[in-house]
Amino acid sequence: MKDAAAYLSSTPWFVEELIRTGKIRTTTIANSRLIDIHDLDAWVDGQTGSANTRKVNSSGPTPRQEVMEILTPEEVAKRLKVKVSWVYEKRRPRTKNPIPCLPLGRYIRFDWNAVLRWLDSIAVEESEPNKRRRT
């Protein structure tokens, strides 16, 4: 299935037709047009009769279809209102619950949606009552 989507997405005239007819959505970022791969996968599934067929919604992304927002450690620190050194320390595997990151060679980047899910998991852990408490 992914091979078919990769092939179709590499055929410019075909993708242009899908965009023109409103079957897939696009986003323009820095003079580059990006297609919504979820829409393309759904269209391929619908054409092949796959069990994972889902209705393509052209009104905009649904809550489940999150746009990946890639951030630097400095941007994450600024949004979390912490020091950059704290972000670097929390991403190390030796920490108890490391912050999810995307290693890109010598650089690291963060998906903001993954960071928010990580924060939610920390909040859930802290809100659960401990079995044993020291006094």
FISE-672746 format. One record per residue: residue in three letters; x, y, z of N, C-alpha, C in turn. Coordinates in steps of 0.2 Angstrom, whole numbers, padded with zeros to 4 digits, always signed. Example, Ala and Ser with C-alpha at 12.3 -4.5 7.8 and 13.67 -1.06 7.14 Angstrom:
% FISE-672746
ALA+0066-0028+0039+0062-0022+0039+0066-0016+0039SER+0064-0011+0035+0068-0005+0036+0064+0000+0039
END
This chain:
% FISE-672746
MET+0004-0006+0000+0000+0000+0000+0004+0006+0000LYS+0009+0006+0004+0014+0012+0004+0018+0013-0002ASP+0019+0007-0005+0023+0008-0012+0018+0011-0017ALA+0012+0009-0017+0007+0013-0022+0007+0020-0020ALA+0006+0022-0014+0006+0029-0012+0012+0033-0014ALA+0018+0029-0013+0025+0032-0015+0025+0033-0023TYR+0023+0028-0026+0023+0029-0034+0018+0034-0036LEU+0012+0034-0034+0007+0039-0036+0010+0046-0034SER+0013+0047-0028+0015+0054-0026+0021+0056-0030SER+0024+0051-0033+0030+0053-0038+0028+0055-0045THR+0021+0054-0046+0019+0056-0053+0015+0062-0053PRO+0019+0068-0055+0016+0075-0054+0009+0076-0057TRP+0008+0074-0063+0002+0075-0066-0004+0072-0062PHE-0003+0066-0059-0008+0062-0055-0010+0066-0049VAL-0005+0068-0046-0006+0072-0039-0009+0078-0041GLU-0007+0082-0046-0010+0088-0048-0018+0087-0049GLU-0020+0081-0052-0027+0080-0053-0030+0079-0047LEU-0027+0075-0042-0030+0074-0036-0031+0080-0032ILE-0027+0085-0032-0027+0091-0029-0032+0096-0032ARG-0033+0096-0039-0038+0100-0043-0045+0097-0041THR-0046+0091-0040-0052+0088-0039-0054+0088-0031GLY-0049+0091-0027-0051+0091-0020-0050+0085-0016LYS-0047+0080-0019-0047+0073-0016-0041+0073-0011ILE-0036+0077-0011-0031+0078-0006-0030+0085-0005ARG-0028+0087+0001-0026+0093+0003-0019+0095+0002THR-0017+0101+0002-0010+0104+0001-0009+0109+0006THR-0003+0110+0008-0001+0116+0012+0005+0119+0009THR+0006+0125+0009+0012+0129+0006+0016+0131+0012ILE+0022+0129+0012+0027+0132+0017+0033+0134+0013ALA+0035+0140+0014+0041+0142+0011+0042+0141+0003ASN+0037+0143+0000+0036+0142-0008+0036+0134-0010SER+0035+0130-0005+0035+0122-0007+0028+0120-0005ARG+0025+0116-0010+0018+0114-0008+0019+0106-0006LEU+0016+0105+0000+0016+0099+0003+0009+0096+0003ILE+0009+0089+0001+0003+0086+0001+0001+0082+0008ASP-0005+0081+0009-0007+0078+0015-0007+0070+0014ILE-0002+0067+0017-0001+0060+0015-0007+0055+0018HIS-0010+0058+0023-0016+0054+0026-0021+0054+0020ASP-0022+0060+0017-0027+0060+0011-0025+0055+0006LEU-0019+0055+0004-0017+0051-0002-0017+0043+0000ASP-0016+0042+0007-0016+0035+0009-0024+0033+0009ALA-0028+0037+0011-0035+0036+0011-0038+0035+0004TRP-0036+0039-0001-0038+0038-0008-0036+0032-0011VAL-0029+0030-0009-0027+0023-0012-0030+0018-0009ASP-0032+0018-0002-0036+0013+0001-0043+0012-0002GLY-0046+0018-0003-0052+0018-0006-0052+0015-0014GLN-0047+0016-0017-0046+0013-0024-0045+0006-0024THR-0041+0003-0019-0039-0004-0019-0044-0008-0015GLY-0049-0005-0012-0054-0008-0008-0051-0011-0001SER-0047-0008+0002-0043-0010+0008-0048-0009+0014ALA-0047-0013+0019-0052-0013+0025-0051-0007+0029ASN-0045-0003+0028-0044+0003+0031-0047+0009+0028THR-0052+0008+0024-0055+0014+0020-0058+0018+0025ARG-0057+0025+0024-0060+0030+0028-0062+0036+0023LYS-0067+0040+0026-0069+0045+0022-0064+0051+0022VAL-0063+0054+0016-0058+0059+0015-0062+0065+0017ASN-0060+0069+0022-0063+0075+0024-0059+0081+0021SER-0062+0085+0016-0059+0091+0013-0060+0097+0017SER-0063+0097+0023-0064+0103+0026-0058+0105+0031GLY-0053+0101+0031-0047+0103+0035-0045+0097+0039PRO-0039+0097+0043-0037+0091+0046-0042+0090+0052THR-0043+0084+0054-0046+0082+0060-0042+0082+0066PRO-0044+0081+0072-0040+0081+0078-0035+0076+0078ARG-0036+0070+0074-0032+0064+0074-0026+0066+0069GLN-0027+0070+0064-0022+0071+0059-0018+0078+0062GLU-0013+0077+0066-0009+0082+0068-0004+0084+0063VAL-0003+0091+0063+0003+0093+0059+0009+0093+0063MET+0014+0090+0060+0021+0089+0064+0024+0096+0064GLU+0025+0099+0070+0029+0105+0070+0036+0103+0074ILE+0041+0104+0070+0048+0103+0072+0051+0109+0075LEU+0054+0108+0081+0057+0113+0085+0064+0111+0087THR+0068+0117+0088+0075+0116+0090+0074+0115+0098PRO+0080+0113+0101+0080+0113+0108+0078+0120+0112GLU+0081+0125+0108+0080+0132+0111+0073+0134+0111GLU+0069+0132+0105+0062+0133+0105+0058+0130+0110VAL+0060+0123+0111+0056+0119+0116+0057+0122+0123ALA+0063+0124+0124+0065+0127+0131+0061+0134+0132LYS+0060+0138+0127+0056+0144+0127+0049+0142+0128ARG+0046+0137+0125+0039+0136+0126+0038+0133+0132LEU+0042+0129+0135+0041+0126+0142+0043+0130+0147LYS+0047+0136+0145+0049+0141+0150+0054+0138+0155VAL+0059+0134+0152+0064+0131+0156+0071+0133+0152LYS+0076+0131+0156+0083+0132+0153+0084+0127+0147VAL+0088+0129+0142+0090+0124+0137+0094+0118+0139SER+0098+0119+0144+0102+0114+0147+0097+0108+0150TRP+0091+0110+0153+0086+0106+0156+0083+0101+0150VAL+0082+0105+0144+0079+0101+0138+0085+0096+0136TYR+0091+0098+0136+0096+0093+0134+0097+0087+0139GLU+0096+0089+0145+0097+0083+0150+0091+0079+0150LYS+0085+0081+0149+0079+0077+0149+0078+0073+0143ARG+0082+0074+0138+0082+0070+0132+0087+0064+0132ARG+0091+0064+0137+0096+0058+0138+0092+0052+0140PRO+0094+0046+0137+0091+0040+0138+0092+0038+0146ARG+0097+0040+0149+0098+0038+0156+0093+0042+0161THR+0089+0047+0159+0084+0050+0163+0078+0045+0164LYS+0074+0046+0169+0068+0041+0170+0063+0041+0165ASN+0061+0047+0162+0056+0047+0157+0058+0052+0152PRO+0063+0050+0147+0066+0055+0142+0061+0058+0138ILE+0062+0065+0136+0058+0068+0132+0059+0066+0125PRO+0054+0065+0121+0055+0062+0114+0058+0067+0109CYS+0063+0064+0106+0066+0069+0101+0068+0065+0095LEU+0070+0069+0090+0071+0067+0083+0078+0068+0082PRO+0083+0063+0082+0090+0064+0081+0091+0065+0073LEU+0094+0070+0072+0096+0071+0065+0104+0072+0064GLY+0107+0067+0064+0115+0068+0064+0117+0071+0071ARG+0121+0076+0070+0123+0079+0076+0118+0084+0079TYR+0112+0085+0076+0107+0089+0078+0101+0085+0081ILE+0098+0088+0086+0091+0085+0088+0086+0090+0087ARG+0080+0087+0085+0074+0091+0085+0068+0088+0088PHE+0063+0092+0090+0057+0089+0093+0051+0090+0090ASP+0047+0085+0090+0040+0086+0087+0036+0089+0093TRP+0033+0095+0092+0029+0098+0097+0023+0094+0100ASN+0020+0090+0095+0014+0086+0097+0017+0080+0102ALA+0022+0077+0100+0025+0072+0104+0027+0075+0111VAL+0030+0081+0111+0032+0084+0118+0025+0085+0122LEU+0020+0087+0119+0014+0088+0123+0011+0082+0125ARG+0011+0076+0121+0009+0070+0124+0014+0067+0130TRP+0020+0069+0129+0025+0067+0134+0023+0071+0141LEU+0021+0077+0140+0019+0081+0146+0013+0078+0149ASP+0008+0076+0145+0002+0073+0147+0003+0067+0151SER+0008+0063+0149+0010+0057+0152+0013+0058+0159ILE+0017+0063+0159+0020+0065+0166+0014+0067+0171ALA+0009+0071+0168+0004+0074+0172+0000+0068+0175VAL-0001+0063+0171-0005+0057+0173-0002+0053+0178GLU+0005+0052+0177+0009+0049+0182+0009+0052+0189GLU+0009+0059+0189+0009+0062+0195+0003+0063+0198SER-0003+0062+0194-0009+0063+0197-0012+0056+0200GLU-0009+0051+0198-0011+0044+0201-0008+0044+0208PRO-0012+0041+0213-0010+0041+0220-0004+0036+0221ASN+0001+0037+0224+0006+0032+0226+0003+0027+0230LYS+0006+0021+0229+0004+0015+0234+0007+0016+0241ARG+0013+0018+0241+0016+0020+0248+0019+0026+0248ARG+0018+0030+0253+0021+0037+0254+0025+0037+0260ARG+0030+0040+0259+0035+0042+0265+0032+0048+0269THR+0032+0048+0275+0030+0054+0278+0036+0057+0282
END
